[in-house]
Amino acid sequence: ELTKDKKIINFSEIKYEKKYVYDWKQKEKSKIAIIYAVGGIISGKSNPGPQGSSIMGDKTIIKALQNVSKDKSIDAVILRIDSGGGSALASDQMWREISNITNREDKLPFIASMSGIAASGGYYIACEADTIIAHPTTITGSIGVISLAFNLSDFYKKLGINKEVIKRGNFSDLYTQSRQWTDKERQKFIDSTEEFYKEFKLRVIEGREKLNDIDELDNIALGQVWTGNQALENGLVDILGGTNKTIEVAKKMAGIDENTEIEIVEYPKY
């Protein structure tokens, strides 16, 4: 019979507590989460397929990161990256969620593991990791920003198309492709691109211990690409190796004995 000084606790609320004694059951294996960040980066959801995604949606990866962060049974996180980049905004959204994990009070080891390519936005989402691992032949770096815009007004005229734009705001029709820009508008576009590039470099400086001068970073940035071997030399990555090496490092960072069998939990969940 329950009294006022007693209450029922649902076991699901405490079953992942590391301090809980599991003498009555088989000991659970240590868990390492692997999040596969694959494809061109866009704002939105990934497109799962039989051989993996070709598009990496920030919403999908952020959801996976949040699920891992909430799971108290996870001992370390591996972000397995195979991406040549894409949207700067989407890359920054994922970077922020990664930063939430790497800077939380109860430290959860976070390792970025580079596959064939982890360049531009692919490096952007890696630079906040505690450790970055790349293959010797990985293509990485490409710390830079490319912005494109088109003026198709003459093309429309040749086709006999008269494009009318209804807008609110002086610069709201910059990307309608319907007219030539003024010098002031062109400079705004350049300033915006340079601001994105500066933000990218700040992320790298904040995340990489070996790189601390934003002006000298241009020596290895400015869109230059590097192999894994070269990236190790210039401080963009920390270790050379593949998935097995990454798991070894993750176990060591999480305080798991190297001979202990572990459980791999894969994300995203489709």
N, C-alpha and C positions, 0 to 999 in steps of 0.2 A: 504494500500500500504506500502510495506517494504522500509525503507531507510537504509542507511549505519549504523545508530546508533541504529537500531532495529534488533532483531533476533528471530527466532522461537525456543522455548524450547519444547522438547518432554516430555509429562507428565510422561512417563515411567521412565525418568531419575530422577524425583523428588518425585514420589508417595510414596516412603518409608522413606522420610525425616521426622524425629520425630518432627522437628520444624515447619513443614508445617501445616497450619490450615485446618481442615477437617469439618468446620461448615456446609457445604452444603451436607454432606453425613453421613451415620451412622458410628459411631466411630469404628475403627477396634479393635479387641481383641488383648491383649498382646499375644505374641507367645513364646513358649518354644520348642526347638528342642530336640528330642530324637534320638540318633544314636545307633542302635543295633549292638553291636560288639560281634558276636556269632560264636563259632566254633574254631577249631584248626587254629593257625596263620601260614599263608604262604605268600610268595612273589607272588603277582599276584592279581587275582580277586576272590571275594567270589562266592559261588555256591548257588544261591537262590533256595528255595524249598517251598512247601505248608506249612510246619511247621517251616520255618526259615532256615538259612544257617547252614551247618555242618562244613564249612570251612570259615575262616575269611581272606579275601585277603587284603593285605595292600593297594593296589591300590583303591579298592572299598571304604574302610574306609577313606582314605586320600581324595578322591573325595568328600565324604559326608562332611568331616570336612571343606574343602575349600568352598563348597556351603553354609554351615552354616555361615562361617566367612564373606562371601560376602553379605549375606542377612541382610540388615540393619534393617529389621523388627523383627529379632530374639532378644529376651531379655535375654535368658539364654540357656545353652546347657547341656544336660544330656547324658553322655556316659554310656549306659546300657550294662554291660559286663557279658558274660557267656562263659568263655574260660579257658581251662587248659594250655594255652600257645602254643608254637610252635617255629617258626623261630625267632632267636635273631635279625637278620638283619631286617626282616619285622616289628618286634615289635619296633625297634629303629626308623624306618621310620615313623611309626604312632606316636610315642612319639614326634618326631620333629614337626610334624604338629600340635599336641595338644599344644606343647610349643609355637608355633607361635600365637595361640589364647590366651593362658593364659598370655602371656607377651606383647600383643599389647597395644598401648596407650589408646584406647577407650575400657576400661575393659569390657569384656563379661564374666559373671559368668560361670564357667565350673565345673560340678559336675560329679564324677564317681559313678555310682550306680551298686553295685555288686549283681548278681543273685545267682545261686547255686554254681558257682565256678568262681573265678577270681585269678588264681594262675600263677606263673612263668611269661610268657609273658602277661598273663591277668592282673597281678599286675603291670608289667612294664608300660603298657599303662595307668594305673590308677594313678600312683604316682605323676604325674605332675598336677593333678586336684586341684582346689582350696579347694574342700571338697570331701572326700570319704565316701560313705555310704554303709554299708553291712548288710545283714540279720544276726541274731545271729548264724545261722547254715551255713552261707557261708563258703566254703573252699577257703582260700586265702593264700597269702605269697608265699612260694616256691621260695624264692629269691635265685636263683642258676642257674648254666648252666651245661647241660649234652652234651658231644660231643662223637660221635661214629664213628668208622672207621673199616673196615673189610679187612682181608687178605685172599683171596680165592684161592691163587695160588696152594696149594696142592689139593683143591677140583677140580680145573680145570684139573690138571694132571690126577686125577682119572677118569675123564670123557673123557680124551683124547683130551682136548682142549688146544691148544697152543696159548696163548694170546700175541700178539706183540703190543707194545705201541710206537707210534711216538710222541715225545714230544719236547717242546722248553722251556728250563728252568730246573734247577736242581731239583726243587721240584714240578714240574707241574703234575707229575703222582702219587701224594700221595694218591689220592682217586680212583685210577683205580682198586684197589683190586687185583692187579696182582703180588705183591711182598711183601716181609717183609721189614719193615722200619729199617733204621739205628737208633742208639741211638740219633744222632743229630736231625733226623727227628721226632722221638718220643718226644723229648724235645720241639721242635717247636710246636707240636700239643698241648702239655700241656700248654705251654706259651700262646698260642692263646686262649685256654679255660679260663685260669686264667685272661686274659685281658678282655674277655667278662664279666666275673663275677665281676671284679673291676668296669667296666663301669656300670653294673646293679646297684651296690651298690651306685655309685656316683649319678645316677638318683634318687634313693630313698632319699639319703641325701639332694639333691638339692630340691626335691619336698615336703618333709615332715618336718614341723617345729619342731615336737617333737623328731626327730631323727637327730643328728648332729655330731656323731662320727662314722666314717667309720670303725674303728677297733672294736668298741663295737657292730656294726651292725651284726657281725657274730653270736652274741648271739641269734638273731632271724632270721638270714638268713641261709646260708649253706643248702639251699633246704628244710628247715623245713616248714611244713604246719600248718595253724592255723584256728580255727573257727572264725567267726565274733566276738564273745565275746572276745576271746583271742587276736585277732588283735586290738580290741579297747583298751585293757589293755596295749599292747606293742607299741601303737602309729602308727600302720600300717593303721588304719582307724580312722575316726573322729566321726561318728554317726552310730547308729544302726537303721535300718528301711528298708522298702520296697519301691515300686515305689511311693505310695501316699506320704510317708514321703519325698522322694526325690523331688517331685514336690513342696511340701510345702517349703522346703529349697531353691529350685531354685527361687520361687516367692519372698521369703524374700530377697535373695541375689540380685535380680533384682529390688527390691523396688516396687514390685507389692503387693497390698493389698491382704491378705489371702482369703478374701471373693469374690475377683474379678474372674469372669469366664475368662478362658484363652483358647487359641487354641494350640493344640499339633501338631507339624509338625514332621513327622517320616522320618527317613533316615536309610539305603540307599534307593534311588529310583530305582526300577527295571523296 
